Amino acid sequence: MNDDDKRLKTLEKRNYWLSILLAISVVACITLAFVAIGQHGLVTETKQQYDDNYQSGYTAGYSDGKDEGYDQASETYDSQSVETDDEDYYSTQDEEDSSESSSEASDSDTSDDSGGTVYVTDTGSCYHHWGCGYLKDSANEISLEDAESQGYRPCSRCCN
């Protein structure tokens, strides 16, 4: 065999393996295309339909969660109100208050002549009554007078 024959045989082998590699590549590309079409091609929903469905689901979930939280807070607030609505509680409290000396009452930082204790959150601008759903993350006790003097406004949900 001369050099030209050897060179021709080497080129034929190389071409054979290149055509095999090309065939494998084509099959792989076609397979990946079918997989991609199978995963994404069956979705017939447009972007606008997706956005509309997302928004309606978000609104429904938000509304349900808000209503559930409000109901739960109302139940908690109502049950706490019932516990302190007892006449014995007030008469006992009045007797204890009258037995304190006037100097102790004037020295107390927690005395609140303004009509009650309210709660503020770490980040909000409103004051709340105990049991309000907005107090789930933080609740800092403060007198109503102090809350108003610091610029807090009443909560539209629990201070009506």
Secondary structure, 3 states (H helix, E strand, C coil): CCHHHHHHHHHHHHHHHHHHHHHHHHHHHHHHHHHHHHHHCCCCCCHHHHHHHHHHHHHHHHHHHHHHHHHHHHHHHHHHHHHHCCHHHHHHHHHHHHHCCHHHHHHCCCCCCCCCEEEECCCCCEEECCCCHHHCCCCEEEEHHHHHHCCCEECCCCCC
